[in-house]
Amino acid sequence: MKIFYGSKGSGKTKAIIDFANETAKTAKGHVVFITDTNRYSFDLKQPIRFINTDDFDVKCEIGLRGFVKGVVAANGDNEYIFIDGIARITGKPLLELDNIFAAMEKLESDYGVTFVLTCSANKEELPQFVLKYID
């Protein structure tokens, strides 16, 4: 798991989009980008699969966790899943998202997919369950 973190407006979304585009050039499997807006859909290169969670009425942690599991289950060739704004999508503070991080860690282990996320917090504000993924 890879985490892009920083305060609001610090460039996390641009950084994760750039990383997704670079990753797609060499990925052997599928690359999926999940967020809650269409705003950045044209910034992503083909063949990245763009998914707007608002189109599927994903509004909470349990909904996002199930949605992500469905994405993994639907295609065994997924190599990277990018999630921009996990706290915003779930409507919960980052400190309360330990269960979804644990679920993604299990999906990485069981299915060989790598998650890349943005978290709106400075390093000293990140919970321990996120800090372990910081380089």
N, C-alpha and C positions, 0 to 999 in steps of 0.2 A: 504494500500500500504506500502511496506517495501523497503527501499533503502539501498544498499551497496555502499558506496562511498569511494573515496581515489584516490591518484595519480596513474598514470600508473605504473604497477609493484608492487602495494601494497597488492595484494592478493585478490582482489574483486572477480575474477572469481572462484578461489578455494573456497572462502567463500560461494558464491551463489550456487555452485555445492553441497557443503557439506550440505547446508540448504535445497536444493531441495531433496537430498537423504533422509535426516531426515524427511522432510515433507511427502514424499511419503509413509513412513512407517505407518503413521496414517491418511492420507487423506482419506476421504470417497468418494471424487470425483476424477476426472482425474487431473493429474499434467502434464503441458506442459512446455517445455524448448525451448525458441527461441533465436537463435544467428545467426551470419553470418559466421560460420566456422564449419567444422566437427571435429576440433581439440579435442574437449572435449566430443564427443558423447559416447565414451566408459567409461567415468568417471561417467556417470549417470546410476543409477540402474533402473532395470525394476520395475514397468511398466511406467516410465516417458516417455512421448512422446517427442522425440527430433525433432526439426524443424530447418533446416538451411535456412535462408531467401534468401541466394544466389541461392538456388535451385528453388526459385519462383520469382527471379528477383526483389526482394523488395529492392529499392535503395533510397527512400526518406521518408519524414515524412508522406505524404499523403498515400503513398504505405504501410508503416508499420501500420498506423492507420486503413486502410481498411483491411489489412491482419489480424490484431488482432481482429477486429470486426467479420471477417469471421470465425476465430477460435472459438470465443465465440458463434456465431450463429450456427455453425455446430454441437456443442455438448453442450447441456444444463447441462451436468454433470461435466464440467470443474470447478475445485475448486481453483487451483493455476495456474497462468501463470507467468513463469520466463522469463525475457528478459535481456540477457547479452550484454551490449554495445549499449544502445539505441541511443546515439549520433553517434557512429560509423556506425550503421545500417542506420540511416537516413541521414548521411552525413552533419548534421547541428550541430552547437554548442549547448550545453545544454541550454544556456540562451534563445534560440529561440524555445524551445520545449514545451512551456506552453500549446498549443492547444492539443497536444497528451496526456499530463498529465491530462488535463481536461476531455478528452475523456475516458481515462482509469478510472478516478474517477467515471464517470457516469456509465461505464460498471460494476464497482464494486458495485455501488449502485443498479443498475437495475437488475443485473444477479447474484449477490452473489459470483463473482469470486474475488480472491485476486491477485494483481500484485506484483511481487518482481523484482526489477531492479538493475542493476549496473550503476553508474554514475562516470565517471572519472573526479573527482574534489575533492579538499579538502573542508572541511565543510564551511570555510569562502568564498569559491568560488561558492557555491551552490545557485541557484536562490531561491527566496522566495517560489515559487510554488513547489519546491522540499523540502525545509527545513521543511515544515509542516508535512512531513512524517518521519522525523528523530526522533528516540526514544530519 
